[in-house]
């Protein structure tokens, strides 16, 4: 219990240093509408697929709990309602991003669409980040003309929570890979740290899907080329949540994770496009990233490797993250 | 909600999300199912083995002339390669397990795309995925079944 209490105190102290409610609040307030603009844009794009969704029909449609009301309606009515409600509520929130009512309806609209995509057997996680971030943003405080410092700090805190949630999911993915790497290593199988891990993933995927990708053949023929990028990907994923507390790394991690999605698409055609826009809004444009920072500070604050770098170069200067 | 309380809720939310996600994975026995809308994010966690097995369909004879064009006939019909792979695995698994109904259904799908009289072989293959991708070379092959398109 004491350990938990100490850990909580450390986390909240670290948060206080990041979430100040001054310049970060101003930037977060500017960025917020872009989330809803983007949500409307993608919801409108989904509307393009409405005809196809109706034509495909309701075979295999097993509604998740948010669509429990749908049992009384024909499939065409359900799909049309879900798609139009998602686009309409996203547009509403784009116009009134600072209204909690608008943000709640945008969340409900997205929940309906998300539940629809997950109602055909297996789960579909493309829009998970969007859904949960839309949920988190509901809790933004009401902003008046001259908000108090408490309100400004609370606003920044909710924005940071959305960032931290986004990063947390990558950490969970990284922990999963680390756990299974240990199991596979112990049983003598190729594992996530094996030099040919990236090539094996790519070849298996391309053989099964029977497709070619721009970079797939290259790394299948030269498996070692993918080793370092694969290890960097493990670092980016596993330690992502730590980066939430190191604002000087926000932009770099955002770029790294976008490159990871681009890389897996260009090699094994893993289509996971939806989170990249969020990585751009919440990390590439992070309101908590310092205006100016030295390359040395950035490099030394990288989890594990920064620490190793400091040890190797006998750096004695204390970085902000050593607190 | 004031800032101090908000901090507590933020950390509680992140902890709960991760805990439920991991619990979901543990309880679902890595089946990919989830406690909607929570998820463990355990994606691509198992590195594929260096030796893999699967099935392919090999045309042996087309209109009495010997031909060994692997799956080429399907492609001529405009079928996507991924559909061919799925079809090959479907008939292979059905033939291996002796599932007569599934064999009939898979044969219909295959034979509707083949000229009448085409003889084709369903093979179980063992291969190195890297070498198989580059040259389609297999380590072990065995015929599971042979059919003739009506």
HADDOCK unambig.tbl for C-alpha pairs under 7 A between the chains (distance, minus, plus):
assign (segid A and resid 12 and name CA) (segid B and resid 7 and name CA) 6.76 0.50 0.50
assign (segid A and resid 122 and name CA) (segid B and resid 33 and name CA) 6.98 0.50 0.50
assign (segid A and resid 123 and name CA) (segid B and resid 33 and name CA) 6.73 0.50 0.50
assign (segid A and resid 150 and name CA) (segid B and resid 2 and name CA) 6.88 0.50 0.50
assign (segid A and resid 150 and name CA) (segid B and resid 3 and name CA) 6.24 0.50 0.50
assign (segid A and resid 153 and name CA) (segid B and resid 3 and name CA) 6.51 0.50 0.50
assign (segid A and resid 154 and name CA) (segid B and resid 2 and name CA) 6.81 0.50 0.50
assign (segid A and resid 154 and name CA) (segid B and resid 3 and name CA) 4.96 0.50 0.50
assign (segid A and resid 154 and name CA) (segid B and resid 6 and name CA) 6.95 0.50 0.50
assign (segid A and resid 161 and name CA) (segid B and resid 10 and name CA) 6.04 0.50 0.50
assign (segid A and resid 165 and name CA) (segid B and resid 14 and name CA) 6.42 0.50 0.50
assign (segid A and resid 169 and name CA) (segid B and resid 41 and name CA) 6.37 0.50 0.50
assign (segid A and resid 172 and name CA) (segid B and resid 40 and name CA) 6.57 0.50 0.50
assign (segid A and resid 172 and name CA) (segid B and resid 41 and name CA) 5.85 0.50 0.50
assign (segid A and resid 172 and name CA) (segid B and resid 42 and name CA) 6.99 0.50 0.50
assign (segid A and resid 173 and name CA) (segid B and resid 41 and name CA) 4.86 0.50 0.50
assign (segid A and resid 173 and name CA) (segid B and resid 42 and name CA) 5.05 0.50 0.50
assign (segid A and resid 173 and name CA) (segid B and resid 43 and name CA) 6.40 0.50 0.50
assign (segid A and resid 176 and name CA) (segid B and resid 42 and name CA) 5.02 0.50 0.50
assign (segid A and resid 176 and name CA) (segid B and resid 45 and name CA) 6.03 0.50 0.50
assign (segid A and resid 177 and name CA) (segid B and resid 45 and name CA) 4.60 0.50 0.50
assign (segid A and resid 180 and name CA) (segid B and resid 45 and name CA) 5.94 0.50 0.50
assign (segid A and resid 180 and name CA) (segid B and resid 46 and name CA) 6.21 0.50 0.50
assign (segid A and resid 189 and name CA) (segid B and resid 49 and name CA) 6.79 0.50 0.50
assign (segid A and resid 190 and name CA) (segid B and resid 47 and name CA) 6.24 0.50 0.50
assign (segid A and resid 190 and name CA) (segid B and resid 49 and name CA) 6.41 0.50 0.50
assign (segid A and resid 191 and name CA) (segid B and resid 47 and name CA) 5.42 0.50 0.50
assign (segid A and resid 192 and name CA) (segid B and resid 47 and name CA) 6.24 0.50 0.50
assign (segid A and resid 197 and name CA) (segid B and resid 47 and name CA) 6.14 0.50 0.50
assign (segid A and resid 200 and name CA) (segid B and resid 48 and name CA) 6.03 0.50 0.50
assign (segid A and resid 200 and name CA) (segid B and resid 129 and name CA) 6.90 0.50 0.50
assign (segid A and resid 200 and name CA) (segid B and resid 130 and name CA) 6.81 0.50 0.50
assign (segid A and resid 201 and name CA) (segid B and resid 47 and name CA) 6.46 0.50 0.50
assign (segid A and resid 201 and name CA) (segid B and resid 48 and name CA) 6.19 0.50 0.50
assign (segid A and resid 203 and name CA) (segid B and resid 129 and name CA) 5.71 0.50 0.50
assign (segid A and resid 203 and name CA) (segid B and resid 130 and name CA) 5.61 0.50 0.50
assign (segid A and resid 203 and name CA) (segid B and resid 133 and name CA) 6.23 0.50 0.50
assign (segid A and resid 204 and name CA) (segid B and resid 129 and name CA) 5.95 0.50 0.50
assign (segid A and resid 207 and name CA) (segid B and resid 133 and name CA) 6.18 0.50 0.50
assign (segid A and resid 208 and name CA) (segid B and resid 82 and name CA) 6.64 0.50 0.50
assign (segid A and resid 208 and name CA) (segid B and resid 85 and name CA) 6.35 0.50 0.50
assign (segid A and resid 209 and name CA) (segid B and resid 81 and name CA) 6.86 0.50 0.50
assign (segid A and resid 209 and name CA) (segid B and resid 82 and name CA) 4.32 0.50 0.50
assign (segid A and resid 210 and name CA) (segid B and resid 81 and name CA) 4.81 0.50 0.50
assign (segid A and resid 210 and name CA) (segid B and resid 82 and name CA) 4.80 0.50 0.50
assign (segid A and resid 210 and name CA) (segid B and resid 85 and name CA) 6.84 0.50 0.50
assign (segid A and resid 211 and name CA) (segid B and resid 81 and name CA) 6.82 0.50 0.50
assign (segid A and resid 220 and name CA) (segid B and resid 130 and name CA) 5.85 0.50 0.50
